[in-house]
Amino acid sequence: MSRPLRDTELSGLARGIVTAETTQRLNAAQLAKHQILVETVRRRAARTQSASTVATLTRAVELLTEIQSQDPHVVDELLALPQIGSWAVSCLEGMRRGERPDADYLAQLAAGAAFRVGRECGPPADRNGHTFFPGLGVRDGTRWTLIPHLRVRAGELALSVNLDAMDPYLGMYGRRTRPNPREWRDRLTVAWRILVHRHRSSARVLAVGVRTLVPLAGPTSGPPFSGTSGWTYGAVATSLPDDSLILAETLIHEFQHLTLGAVEDLVALTQAYDKRLWYAPWREDPRPLSALLQGCYAFLGVTEFWREERNAGPPEDRRRAEAAFARWRRATFDAARTLSAADGLTATGRAFATGIRERLEPWMTEPVSPAAERYAARAGAEHRARWEHAHGDGHANSRVGRISRASARG
Amino acid sequence: MMESGHDDGTGLTQLVPMSLRRLAELDDALLERVVERLVAARGPADRLWQRGDVHQGERG
């Protein structure tokens, strides 16, 4: 059986170098993960749940299996939906607490597969007579409310995503909002042009990796709220910023998280026993080591984005690009040094910490304006002081690691 | 740089690619071992990475 990732690909990933081909391999591994989780839900339910729940799950898995054997693309596309991971993990968590798993959801997914191959199998409707098809929409009799699908193109590269404010298993990121698809399409079109023209390799990765945007409520100006989950690979949740440059940066930031999460599903990066919390220069709260590594990886992508923007972006945006580059290269480099010295990483986790640091190292000496350097130093120091004021004394002798405090001097 | 990238493998690697039909034939012990490493006691609220959260000051 072929391995999902070659060692050379893993080495590239450790330095934050992601290719479309690597992403396709991660996509395949995530599909396998979803299938494993679905099968596990079925088996665990068979041991503990009522006959009707077991029957619903069994019928759904049998239908998916049958359609997959005839038309694998249809079923694979549905099983790869980001929300299938969070549905399965919710079921497993619920069953550990003695709750009934949401078997109807899998029945609806299977019905969606049947529907796509021209079969009708009467999935369960809610008490209003509505039937929800994950990834597709809601049917009320013959009337459909479809999940908006956005397709934006620049040159030969297209980004094709669902804009999903409906699915119950995409609700963990924050409060969702009913999106205006036209507004999203317009903003995304500009962001996509920026990515394709100035961040082409990232655009290639996003084109094969992102399949769902989850619209969050958030500020209409300034930085958006955004998030991702290790259980919903392929989904980026974000509020809609008024600035497409920030939307482009957000997509890169968030997909870095998804990439590292997908790697972590293949190979552990941190030791489970390490429960210490650490200073992260982009958060107000102390973070576990795995989250610090995640943040470093995401901000490596952010730093690279602004580095490119300050060189190739429009002149009117170069000052802020330079300030952002100076700010995040320093913060990410310091955090990567903290990581490199931490003893809670596995061998692969250490390779990622080293890779991030080595990638940033040559960027640290690239000249920026004195104003950008001053801004980066001041913003970093203020954040650190604020964090120490909030957490320093309370955590110094308990859960915040000694290295994290030492890094303040670094 | 990386001598063995899969030193702490979760076991998922062994099951890529695999159809639902073949998964149904997999023995319980192997499946549970992989799922234990992938999920353990974690739930949907774990592995959540948020930026610019309403509870946060600076974006992070």
Interface residues (C-beta under 8 A of the other chain):
Chain A: M1 S2 R3 P4 L5 D7 L10 S11 A14 A28 A29 L31 A32 K33 Q35 I36 L37 V38 E39 T40 R43 V61 L64 T65 Q68 S69 P72 V75 S86 V89 S90 L92 E93 R96 Y169 M172 Y173 G174 G218 P223 P224 F225 S226 G227 T228 S229 G230 W231 T250 H253 E254 H257 G261 D265 L266 V267 A268 L269 A272 A280 P281 W282 R283 E284 D285 A291 Q294 G295 A298 T346 A347 T348 A351 T354 G355 A379 H383 R386
Chain B: M1 M2 E3 S4 G5 H6 D7 D8 G9 T10 L12 T13 Q14 L15 V16 P17 M18 S19 L20 R21 L23 A24 L26 D28 L31 E32 V34 V35 R37 L38 V39 A40 A41 R42 G43 P44 A45 D46 R47 L48 W49 Q50 R51 G52 D53 V54 H55 Q56 G57 E58 R59 G60
